[in-house]
Amino acid sequence: MFSKMLVLRFPREIVDKPIISNLVRNYDLTFNILKAQIYPRKEGIVVLELCGSQKDFKQGLQYMKDIGVRVEPVTQGIRRDEEKCYQCGACTAVCPTGALHIKRPEMLVLFESERCSACELCVKTCPARAMIVTFDKGLDI
């Protein structure tokens, strides 16, 4: 199973098209929408995790590019400053992917960066300001 976090930017001319459902139906891909902002007659943006076989994934990407969707990899990440974190757990309540979670019974806040979608909710929530946005070099997709 191949999986990548992507940012999809839809021009206003196609925001009303069933693009995501076509990815599922025609290319056998699954998805998890992490963030979306789409308005009629305006550009739309969706951050999602797209999964499937590598062949189907490439074909689905080509379909989106052909109809005018700008496809970009998630090029930012989040890291935690371990020295600043005092294990309060506030970040775990807002993390949509479970990248931040509490290990029980020790009550330690764990961060699995590979599960992080870089939504930045933890950055805004952390009272210790231990969560930091990082910018990676663009990846080939």
DSSP file (Angstrom, degrees, kcal/mol; ACC not computed):
  #  RESIDUE AA STRUCTURE BP1 BP2  ACC     N-H-->O    O-->H-N    N-H-->O    O-->H-N    TCO  KAPPA ALPHA  PHI   PSI    X-CA   Y-CA   Z-CA
    1    1 A M              0   0    0      0, 0.0     2,-0.4     0, 0.0    52,-0.2   0.000 360.0 360.0 360.0 126.5    0.0    0.0    0.0
    2    2 A F  E     +A   52   0A   0     50,-3.0    50,-2.3     2,-0.0     2,-0.3  -0.818 360.0 177.8-101.5 139.0    1.4    3.4   -1.1
    3    3 A S  E     +A   51   0A   0     -2,-0.4     2,-0.3    48,-0.2    48,-0.2  -0.999   8.5 170.6-147.4 138.6    0.4    6.5    0.8
    4    4 A K  E     -A   50   0A   0     46,-1.9    46,-2.7    -2,-0.3     2,-0.5  -0.996  32.2-124.1-145.7 147.9    1.3   10.2    0.7
    5    5 A M  E     -A   49   0A   0     -2,-0.3    69,-1.5    44,-0.2     2,-0.3  -0.801  41.5-178.1 -86.9 129.7    0.0   13.4    2.3
    6    6 A L  E     -AB  48  73A   0     42,-3.2    42,-2.3    -2,-0.5     2,-0.5  -0.923  29.8-141.0-131.8 153.6   -0.9   15.9   -0.5
    7    7 A V  E     -AB  47  72A   0     65,-3.4    65,-2.6    -2,-0.3     2,-0.5  -0.979  22.2-163.0-109.7 122.9   -2.2   19.4   -0.9
    8    8 A L  E     -AB  46  71A   0     38,-3.3    38,-2.3    -2,-0.5     2,-0.6  -0.930   3.1-164.8-109.0 127.0   -4.8   19.7   -3.7
    9    9 A R  E     -AB  45  70A   0     61,-2.6    61,-2.6    -2,-0.5    36,-0.2  -0.955   7.2-161.2-114.6 117.4   -5.6   23.1   -5.0
   10   10 A F  E     -A   44   0A   0     34,-2.8    34,-2.4    -2,-0.6    59,-0.1  -0.848  15.3-130.8-101.4 123.4   -8.7   23.3   -7.1
   11   11 A P    >>  -     0   0    0      0, 0.0     3,-2.1     0, 0.0     4,-0.5  -0.371  31.7-107.4 -66.5 155.4   -9.3   26.2   -9.5
   12   12 A R  G >4 S+     0   0    0      1,-0.3     3,-0.6     2,-0.2    29,-0.4   0.752 114.5  68.0 -59.1 -24.6  -12.7   27.8   -9.2
   13   13 A E  G 34 S+     0   0    0      1,-0.2    -1,-0.3     2,-0.1     3,-0.1   0.720 111.2  31.0 -68.8 -19.4  -13.8   26.3  -12.5
   14   14 A I  G X4 S+     0   0    0     -3,-2.1     3,-1.9     1,-0.1     5,-0.2   0.309  81.2 106.2-123.7  10.5  -13.8   22.8  -11.1
   15   15 A V  T << S+     0   0    0     -3,-0.6    -2,-0.1    -4,-0.5    -1,-0.1   0.743  82.9  54.9 -64.1 -19.8  -14.6   23.0   -7.4
   16   16 A D  T 3  S+     0   0    0     -4,-0.3    -1,-0.3    -3,-0.1    -2,-0.1   0.358  87.1 103.7 -93.9   6.3  -18.1   21.6   -8.1
   17   17 A K  S <  S-     0   0    0     -3,-1.9     2,-1.8     1,-0.1     3,-0.3  -0.594  80.6-117.8 -88.7 150.8  -16.7   18.5   -9.8
   18   18 A P     >  +     0   0    0      0, 0.0     4,-1.8     0, 0.0     5,-0.1  -0.355  58.7 145.8 -83.5  58.7  -16.7   15.0   -8.1
   19   19 A I  H  >  +     0   0    0     -2,-1.8     4,-1.7    -5,-0.2     5,-0.1   0.920  67.2  46.5 -66.3 -47.8  -12.9   14.7   -8.2
   20   20 A I  H  > S+     0   0    0     -3,-0.3     4,-1.6     1,-0.2    -1,-0.2   0.913 112.6  50.2 -65.1 -42.1  -12.3   12.8   -5.0
   21   21 A S  H  > S+     0   0    0      1,-0.2     4,-2.8     2,-0.2    -1,-0.2   0.854 107.5  55.3 -66.0 -31.8  -15.1   10.4   -5.6
   22   22 A N  H  X>S+     0   0    0     -4,-1.8     4,-2.8     2,-0.2     5,-0.6   0.860 103.1  55.8 -66.5 -34.1  -13.6    9.7   -9.1
   23   23 A L  H  X5S+     0   0    0     -4,-1.7     6,-1.6     3,-0.2     4,-1.0   0.900 113.1  41.6 -62.2 -39.6  -10.3    8.9   -7.4
   24   24 A V  H  X5S+     0   0    0     -4,-1.6     4,-0.9     4,-0.2    -2,-0.2   0.955 122.3  38.5 -70.7 -51.1  -12.1    6.2   -5.4
   25   25 A R  H  <5S+     0   0    0     -4,-2.8    -2,-0.2     1,-0.2    -3,-0.2   0.914 127.8  28.7 -69.6 -46.6  -14.3    4.9   -8.2
   26   26 A N  H  <5S+     0   0    0     -4,-2.8    -3,-0.2    -5,-0.2    -1,-0.2   0.698 131.1  30.8 -93.6 -20.8  -11.9    5.0  -11.1
   27   27 A Y  H  <<S-     0   0    0     -4,-1.0    33,-0.2    -5,-0.6    -3,-0.2   0.328  95.3-123.9-124.2   6.6   -8.5    4.6   -9.6
   28   28 A D     <  +     0   0    0     -4,-0.9     2,-0.3    -6,-0.2    25,-0.3   0.851  59.2 148.8  54.9  40.0   -9.3    2.4   -6.5
   29   29 A L        -     0   0    0     -6,-1.6     2,-0.3    23,-0.1    23,-0.2  -0.754  35.9-150.6-103.3 151.3   -7.7    4.9   -4.1
   30   30 A T  E     -C   51   0A   0     21,-2.6    21,-2.9    -2,-0.3     2,-0.3  -0.805  16.4-168.3-113.3 161.8   -8.7    5.6   -0.5
   31   31 A F  E     -C   50   0A   0     -2,-0.3     2,-0.4    19,-0.2    19,-0.2  -0.974  23.0-154.7-148.4 158.7   -8.3    8.9    1.2
   32   32 A N  E     -C   49   0A   0     17,-1.7    17,-2.2    -2,-0.3     2,-0.5  -0.927  23.4-143.4-134.9 109.9   -8.5   10.6    4.6
   33   33 A I  E     +C   48   0A   0     -2,-0.4    15,-0.3    15,-0.2     3,-0.1  -0.627  22.7 174.3 -78.1 124.4   -9.3   14.3    4.4
   34   34 A L  E     +     0   0A   0     13,-3.0     2,-0.3    -2,-0.5    14,-0.2   0.710  68.2   1.8-101.2 -28.3   -7.3   16.2    7.0
   35   35 A K  E     +C   47   0A   0     12,-1.8    12,-3.3     2,-0.0    -1,-0.4  -0.954  65.5 177.7-159.7 139.6   -8.3   19.8    6.1
   36   36 A A  E     +C   46   0A   0     -2,-0.3     2,-0.3    10,-0.2    10,-0.2  -0.995  13.2 175.6-150.0 142.4  -10.5   21.3    3.5
   37   37 A Q  E     +C   45   0A   0      8,-2.8     8,-2.3    -2,-0.3     2,-0.4  -0.821  19.7 158.0-146.5 103.1  -11.7   24.7    2.4
   38   38 A I        +     0   0    0     -2,-0.3     6,-0.2     6,-0.2     5,-0.1  -0.989  10.8 178.0-134.0 125.2  -13.9   24.8   -0.7
   39   39 A Y    >   -     0   0    0     -2,-0.4     3,-1.6     4,-0.4   -24,-0.1  -0.941  39.8 -94.6-123.5 146.9  -16.3   27.6   -1.6
   40   40 A P  T 3  S+     0   0    0      0, 0.0     3,-0.1     0, 0.0   -28,-0.1  -0.343 108.6   5.8 -58.6 138.7  -18.5   27.9   -4.7
   41   41 A R  T 3  S+     0   0    0    -29,-0.4     2,-0.3     1,-0.2   -29,-0.2   0.673 116.5  91.2  61.3  21.5  -16.8   30.0   -7.5
   42   42 A K  S <  S-     0   0    0     -3,-1.6    -3,-0.3   -30,-0.2    -1,-0.2  -0.938  88.6 -81.9-136.8 161.6  -13.5   30.3   -5.5
   43   43 A E        -     0   0    0     -2,-0.3    -4,-0.4    -5,-0.1     2,-0.3  -0.332  46.4-149.2 -60.4 143.8  -10.3   28.3   -5.4
   44   44 A G  E     -A   10   0A   0    -34,-2.4   -34,-2.8    -6,-0.2     2,-0.4  -0.857   9.1-161.6-115.2 153.4  -10.5   25.2   -3.1
   45   45 A I  E     -AC   9  37A   0     -8,-2.3    -8,-2.8    -2,-0.3     2,-0.4  -1.000   7.5-179.4-135.6 135.7   -7.8   23.5   -1.1
   46   46 A V  E     -AC   8  36A   0    -38,-2.3   -38,-3.3    -2,-0.4     2,-0.6  -0.999  12.6-160.1-134.3 131.3   -7.8   20.0    0.4
   47   47 A V  E     +AC   7  35A   0    -12,-3.3   -13,-3.0    -2,-0.4   -12,-1.8  -0.959  33.2 154.3-107.0 123.4   -5.1   18.4    2.5
   48   48 A L  E     -AC   6  33A   0    -42,-2.3   -42,-3.2    -2,-0.6     2,-0.6  -0.961  47.8-120.3-146.2 162.0   -5.5   14.6    2.4
   49   49 A E  E     -AC   5  32A   0    -17,-2.2   -17,-1.7    -2,-0.3     2,-0.5  -0.940  32.6-160.9-101.0 124.3   -3.7   11.4    2.8
   50   50 A L  E     -AC   4  31A   0    -46,-2.7   -46,-1.9    -2,-0.6     2,-0.3  -0.923  11.0-176.1-112.2 130.4   -4.1    9.4   -0.5
   51   51 A C  E     +AC   3  30A   0    -21,-2.9   -21,-2.6    -2,-0.5     2,-0.3  -0.937  23.6  95.0-131.1 147.8   -3.6    5.6   -0.4
   52   52 A G  E    S-A    2   0A   0    -50,-2.3   -50,-3.0    -2,-0.3   -23,-0.1  -0.956  74.1 -36.8 164.3-171.8   -3.5    2.8   -3.0
   53   53 A S     >  -     0   0    0    -25,-0.3     4,-2.7    -2,-0.3     5,-0.2  -0.374  59.1-114.3 -68.4 156.6   -1.2    0.8   -5.2
   54   54 A Q  H  > S+     0   0    0      1,-0.2     4,-2.3     2,-0.2     5,-0.2   0.878 116.8  51.3 -62.0 -37.3    1.7    2.8   -6.6
   55   55 A K  H  > S+     0   0    0      2,-0.2     4,-2.1     1,-0.2    -1,-0.2   0.946 112.9  43.8 -64.2 -49.2    0.3    2.3  -10.2
   56   56 A D  H  > S+     0   0    0      1,-0.2     4,-2.7     2,-0.2    -2,-0.2   0.886 112.0  55.0 -63.1 -39.0   -3.2    3.5   -9.2
   57   57 A F  H  X S+     0   0    0     -4,-2.7     4,-2.4     2,-0.2    -2,-0.2   0.937 109.1  46.3 -59.4 -49.1   -1.7    6.4   -7.2
   58   58 A K  H  X S+     0   0    0     -4,-2.3     4,-2.2     1,-0.2    -1,-0.2   0.895 113.6  49.0 -62.2 -40.7    0.3    7.6  -10.2
   59   59 A Q  H  X S+     0   0    0     -4,-2.1     4,-2.3     2,-0.2    -1,-0.2   0.898 111.0  50.3 -66.7 -39.9   -2.8    7.3  -12.5
   60   60 A G  H  X S+     0   0    0     -4,-2.7     4,-2.1     2,-0.2    -2,-0.2   0.897 110.2  50.0 -64.0 -41.0   -4.9    9.2  -10.0
   61   61 A L  H  X S+     0   0    0     -4,-2.4     4,-2.6     2,-0.2    -2,-0.2   0.914 110.1  50.3 -62.3 -42.6   -2.4   12.0   -9.8
   62   62 A Q  H  X S+     0   0    0     -4,-2.2     4,-2.6     1,-0.2    -2,-0.2   0.907 107.9  53.6 -63.6 -40.9   -2.2   12.2  -13.6
   63   63 A Y  H  X S+     0   0    0     -4,-2.3     4,-1.5     2,-0.2    -1,-0.2   0.935 110.7  46.5 -56.7 -47.8   -6.0   12.4  -13.7
   64   64 A M  H  X>S+     0   0    0     -4,-2.1     5,-2.6     1,-0.2     4,-0.5   0.922 113.1  48.1 -64.2 -43.5   -6.1   15.3  -11.3
   65   65 A K  H ><5S+     0   0    0     -4,-2.6     3,-1.0     1,-0.2    -1,-0.2   0.895 108.2  56.2 -63.1 -39.4   -3.3   17.2  -13.1
   66   66 A D  H 3<5S+     0   0    0     -4,-2.6    -1,-0.2     1,-0.2    -2,-0.2   0.829 108.6  46.2 -62.8 -33.1   -5.0   16.7  -16.4
   67   67 A I  H 3<5S-     0   0    0     -4,-1.5    -1,-0.2    -3,-0.3    -2,-0.2   0.454 127.6 -94.0 -93.0   0.4   -8.2   18.4  -15.2
   68   68 A G  T <<5S+     0   0    0     -3,-1.0     2,-0.4    -4,-0.5    -3,-0.2   0.552  73.9 142.7 106.5   8.0   -6.4   21.3  -13.6
   69   69 A V      < -     0   0    0     -5,-2.6     2,-0.6    -6,-0.2    -1,-0.3  -0.688  46.7-135.8 -80.4 130.5   -5.9   20.4  -10.0
   70   70 A R  E     -B    9   0A   0    -61,-2.6   -61,-2.6    -2,-0.4     2,-0.5  -0.793  21.8-160.9 -85.3 121.6   -2.5   21.5   -8.6
   71   71 A V  E     +B    8   0A   0     -2,-0.6   -63,-0.2   -63,-0.2    70,-0.1  -0.914  15.3 170.6-110.2 124.4   -1.1   18.7   -6.6
   72   72 A E  E     -B    7   0A   0    -65,-2.6   -65,-3.4    -2,-0.5     2,-0.1  -0.965  31.9-117.9-131.0 146.7    1.7   19.4   -4.1
   73   73 A P  E     -B    6   0A   0      0, 0.0     2,-0.8     0, 0.0   -67,-0.2  -0.463  42.4 -96.6 -74.5 156.9    3.3   17.3   -1.4
   74   74 A V        -     0   0    0    -69,-1.5   -69,-0.1     1,-0.1    44,-0.0  -0.677  46.8-177.9 -71.0 113.9    3.0   18.4    2.2
   75   75 A T        +     0   0    0     -2,-0.8    61,-2.6    43,-0.1     2,-0.4   0.175  53.3  68.7-108.6  17.2    6.3   20.2    2.5
   76   76 A Q  E     -D  135   0B   0     59,-0.3     2,-0.3    41,-0.1    59,-0.3  -0.950  58.1-177.3-128.8 157.5    6.1   21.3    6.1
   77   77 A G  E     -D  134   0B   0     57,-2.9    57,-3.1    -2,-0.4     2,-0.4  -0.800  21.2-119.4-139.3-179.3    6.3   19.2    9.2
   78   78 A I  E     -D  133   0B   0     -2,-0.3     2,-0.3    55,-0.2    55,-0.2  -0.973  22.7-176.1-126.7 140.8    6.1   19.5   12.9
   79   79 A R  E     -D  132   0B   0     53,-2.5    53,-3.3    -2,-0.4     2,-0.5  -0.944  20.4-128.8-131.5 160.0    8.7   18.7   15.4
   80   80 A R  E     -D  131   0B   0     -2,-0.3     2,-1.0    51,-0.2    51,-0.2  -0.924  10.1-137.8-112.6 130.8    8.6   18.8   19.2
   81   81 A D    >>  -     0   0    0     49,-3.3     4,-1.8    -2,-0.5     3,-0.7  -0.763  17.3-161.9 -82.3 103.8   11.1   20.5   21.4
   82   82 A E  T 34 S+     0   0    0     -2,-1.0    -1,-0.2     1,-0.2    48,-0.0   0.791  85.2  57.7 -61.8 -29.8   11.5   17.9   24.1
   83   83 A E  T 34 S+     0   0    0      1,-0.2    -1,-0.2    -3,-0.1    47,-0.0   0.841 110.6  42.0 -71.6 -32.1   13.1   20.3   26.5
   84   84 A K  T <4 S+     0   0    0     -3,-0.7    -2,-0.2    46,-0.1    -1,-0.2   0.801  93.0  96.5 -82.2 -30.2   10.1   22.7   26.4
   85   85 A C     <  -     0   0    0     -4,-1.8    -5,-0.0    45,-0.2    41,-0.0  -0.406  46.3-177.0 -67.8 127.7    7.4   20.0   26.6
   86   86 A Y        -     0   0    0     -2,-0.2    -1,-0.1     0, 0.0    -4,-0.0   0.087  46.9-112.2-113.3  23.8    6.1   19.4   30.1
   87   87 A Q        +     0   0    0      1,-0.1    -2,-0.1    22,-0.1    23,-0.0   0.817  64.5 147.4  61.0  38.8    3.7   16.6   29.1
   88   88 A C        -     0   0    0      1,-0.1    -1,-0.1    21,-0.0    -3,-0.0   0.805  49.9-138.1 -76.2 -28.1    0.4   18.4   29.7
   89   89 A G    >>  +     0   0    0     12,-0.1     3,-0.8     3,-0.0     4,-0.7   0.471  62.8 128.3  87.2   1.7   -1.4   16.5   26.9
   90   90 A A  H >> S+     0   0    0      1,-0.2     3,-0.9     2,-0.2     4,-0.5   0.878  71.3  57.1 -57.9 -37.5   -3.3   19.5   25.5
   91   91 A C  H >> S+     0   0    0      1,-0.2     4,-1.0     2,-0.2     3,-0.9   0.801  95.5  64.2 -65.0 -29.8   -2.0   18.8   22.0
   92   92 A T  H <4 S+     0   0    0     -3,-0.8    -1,-0.2     1,-0.2    -2,-0.2   0.790  94.5  60.9 -67.2 -26.4   -3.4   15.2   22.1
   93   93 A A  H << S+     0   0    0     -3,-0.9    -1,-0.2    -4,-0.7    -2,-0.2   0.756 112.6  35.6 -72.3 -24.0   -7.0   16.6   22.3
   94   94 A V  H << S+     0   0    0     -3,-0.9    -1,-0.2    -4,-0.5    -2,-0.2   0.518  84.1 113.3-108.0  -6.5   -6.7   18.4   18.9
   95   95 A C     <  -     0   0    0     -4,-1.0     3,-0.4     5,-0.2    21,-0.0  -0.555  46.2-166.3 -74.2 112.8   -4.5   16.1   16.9
   96   96 A P  S    S+     0   0    0      0, 0.0    -1,-0.2     0, 0.0    20,-0.0   0.694  84.1  43.5 -74.9 -17.6   -6.7   14.7   14.0
   97   97 A T  S    S-     0   0    0    -63,-0.0    -2,-0.1     3,-0.0    19,-0.0   0.525 106.0-116.8-104.7  -7.0   -4.3   11.9   13.0
   98   98 A G  S    S+     0   0    0     -3,-0.4    18,-0.1     2,-0.1    14,-0.1   0.634  73.2 133.5  78.6  13.2   -3.3   10.5   16.5
   99   99 A A  S    S+     0   0    0     16,-0.3    13,-2.8     1,-0.1     2,-0.6   0.849  72.2  49.4 -63.7 -32.6    0.3   11.5   15.9
  100  100 A L  E    S+E  111   0C   0     11,-0.2     2,-0.3    -9,-0.2    11,-0.2  -0.943  80.5 146.3-105.9 122.1    0.2   13.0   19.4
  101  101 A H  E     -E  110   0C   0      9,-2.0     9,-3.3    -2,-0.6     2,-0.5  -0.969  46.9-103.8-151.5 164.6   -1.2   10.6   21.9
  102  102 A I  E     -E  109   0C   0     -2,-0.3     2,-0.6     7,-0.2     7,-0.2  -0.809  24.7-142.1 -98.4 128.3   -0.9    9.6   25.6
  103  103 A K  E  >> -E  108   0C   0      5,-3.3     4,-2.0    -2,-0.5     5,-1.3  -0.786  36.2-117.3 -87.2 121.8    0.9    6.4   26.5
  104  104 A R  T  45S+     0   0    0     -2,-0.6    -2,-0.0     1,-0.2     0, 0.0  -0.819  82.0  12.7-107.0 148.9   -0.8    4.8   29.4
  105  105 A P  T  45S+     0   0    0      0, 0.0    -1,-0.2     0, 0.0    -2,-0.1  -0.989 127.2  54.3 -87.0   0.8   -0.3    4.1   32.3
  106  106 A E  T  45S-     0   0    0      1,-0.1    -2,-0.2     2,-0.1    -3,-0.0   0.737  93.0-140.3 -67.8 -22.0    2.9    6.2   32.2
  107  107 A M  T  <5 +     0   0    0     -4,-2.0     2,-0.4     1,-0.2    -3,-0.2   0.867  45.5 153.4  61.6  40.0    0.9    9.2   31.0
  108  108 A L  E   < -E  103   0C   0     -5,-1.3    -5,-3.3   -19,-0.0     2,-0.7  -0.798  46.5-126.2 -96.7 140.4    3.6   10.3   28.6
  109  109 A V  E     -E  102   0C   0     -2,-0.4     2,-0.3    -7,-0.2    -7,-0.2  -0.786  30.3-163.4 -86.3 119.0    2.8   12.4   25.5
  110  110 A L  E     -E  101   0C   0     -9,-3.3    -9,-2.0    -2,-0.7     2,-0.5  -0.791   7.8-156.0-104.4 147.8    4.2   10.6   22.5
  111  111 A F  E     -E  100   0C   0     -2,-0.3     2,-0.8   -11,-0.2   -11,-0.2  -0.972   6.4-170.6-127.0 116.3    4.7   12.1   19.1
  112  112 A E    >   -     0   0    0    -13,-2.8     3,-1.9    -2,-0.5     4,-0.4  -0.853   5.9-169.8-104.8  95.3    4.9    9.9   16.0
  113  113 A S  G >  S+     0   0    0     -2,-0.8     3,-1.1     1,-0.3   -35,-0.2   0.772  79.7  65.6 -61.6 -28.5    6.0   12.4   13.3
  114  114 A E  G 3  S+     0   0    0      1,-0.3    -1,-0.3    -3,-0.1   -15,-0.0   0.722 103.0  48.7 -67.8 -18.8    5.3    9.9   10.4
  115  115 A R  G <  S+     0   0    0     -3,-1.9   -16,-0.3   -16,-0.1    -1,-0.3   0.513  88.1 113.0 -92.5  -6.7    1.6   10.1   11.3
  116  116 A C    <   -     0   0    0     -3,-1.1   -38,-0.0    -4,-0.4    -3,-0.0  -0.458  47.8-167.6 -74.2 133.8    1.6   13.9   11.4
  117  117 A S        -     0   0    0     -2,-0.2    -1,-0.1   -83,-0.1   -41,-0.1   0.389  39.6-122.1 -97.9   0.9   -0.4   15.8    8.7
  118  118 A A        +     0   0    0      1,-0.1   -43,-0.1   -43,-0.0    -2,-0.1   0.839  61.1 147.7  61.5  36.1    1.2   19.2    9.6
  119  119 A C        -     0   0    0      1,-0.1    -1,-0.1   -41,-0.0   -42,-0.0   0.691  51.2-138.4 -74.2 -17.6   -2.2   20.8   10.3
  120  120 A E     >  +     0   0    0      1,-0.1     4,-1.5    12,-0.1     5,-0.2   0.510  65.5 125.4  74.0   8.7   -0.6   23.0   13.0
  121  121 A L  H  > S+     0   0    0      1,-0.2     4,-1.5     2,-0.2     5,-0.1   0.887  74.3  52.3 -63.5 -36.9   -3.4   22.6   15.5
  122  122 A C  H  > S+     0   0    0      1,-0.2     4,-2.3     2,-0.2    -1,-0.2   0.845 103.4  57.8 -67.1 -33.1   -1.0   21.4   18.1
  123  123 A V  H  4 S+     0   0    0      1,-0.2    -1,-0.2     2,-0.2    -2,-0.2   0.915 110.3  43.2 -62.6 -42.8    1.3   24.4   17.5
  124  124 A K  H  < S+     0   0    0     -4,-1.5    -1,-0.2     1,-0.2    -2,-0.2   0.798 118.4  45.7 -72.2 -28.9   -1.6   26.8   18.4
  125  125 A T  H  < S+     0   0    0     -4,-1.5    -2,-0.2    -5,-0.2    -1,-0.2   0.783  83.0 102.8 -87.2 -29.8   -2.7   24.6   21.4
  126  126 A C    ><  -     0   0    0     -4,-2.3     3,-0.9     1,-0.2     5,-0.1  -0.385  51.4-163.9 -66.0 114.7    0.6   23.9   23.1
  127  127 A P  T 3  S+     0   0    0      0, 0.0    -1,-0.2     0, 0.0    -4,-0.0   0.778  91.7  50.5 -69.6 -24.3    0.9   26.2   26.2
  128  128 A A  T 3  S-     0   0    0      0, 0.0    -2,-0.1     0, 0.0   -43,-0.0   0.531 104.9-129.1 -87.9  -6.4    4.7   25.5   26.4
  129  129 A R    <   +     0   0    0     -3,-0.9   -44,-0.1    -6,-0.1    -6,-0.1   0.885  62.4 141.0  56.5  41.8    5.2   26.3   22.7
  130  130 A A        +     0   0    0    -46,-0.1   -49,-3.3   -50,-0.1     2,-0.5   0.610  42.5  84.9 -87.9 -14.0    7.0   23.0   22.3
  131  131 A M  E     -D   80   0B   0    -51,-0.2     2,-0.4    -9,-0.2   -51,-0.2  -0.804  63.1-170.1 -95.2 127.6    5.6   22.2   18.9
  132  132 A I  E     -D   79   0B   0    -53,-3.3   -53,-2.5    -2,-0.5     2,-0.4  -0.951  20.5-129.0-125.8 133.6    7.5   23.8   16.0
  133  133 A V  E     -D   78   0B   0     -2,-0.4     2,-0.3   -55,-0.2   -55,-0.2  -0.640  28.0-171.2 -78.8 132.7    6.7   24.1   12.3
  134  134 A T  E     -D   77   0B   0    -57,-3.1   -57,-2.9    -2,-0.4     2,-0.5  -0.906  15.2-138.5-120.8 153.4    9.6   22.9   10.0
  135  135 A F  E     -D   76   0B   0     -2,-0.3   -59,-0.3   -59,-0.3     2,-0.2  -0.961  17.5-162.0-117.0 123.9    9.8   23.3    6.3
  136  136 A D        -     0   0    0    -61,-2.6     2,-0.2    -2,-0.5     3,-0.1  -0.545  31.1 -93.4 -96.1 163.5   11.1   20.4    4.2
  137  137 A K        -     0   0    0     -2,-0.2    -1,-0.1     1,-0.1   -61,-0.0  -0.512  57.6 -87.6 -71.1 146.8   12.4   20.5    0.6
  138  138 A G        -     0   0    0     -2,-0.2     2,-0.3     1,-0.1    -1,-0.1  -0.231  43.9-139.6 -56.3 141.9    9.7   19.7   -2.0
  139  139 A L        -     0   0    0     -3,-0.1     2,-0.4     1,-0.0    -1,-0.1  -0.741  17.9-108.4-103.7 152.1    9.3   16.1   -2.8
  140  140 A D              0   0    0     -2,-0.3   -68,-0.0     1,-0.1    -1,-0.0  -0.643 360.0 360.0 -77.6 133.5    8.7   14.6   -6.2
  141  141 A I              0   0    0     -2,-0.4    -1,-0.1   -70,-0.1   -80,-0.1   0.327 360.0 360.0-128.7 360.0    5.2   13.3   -6.7
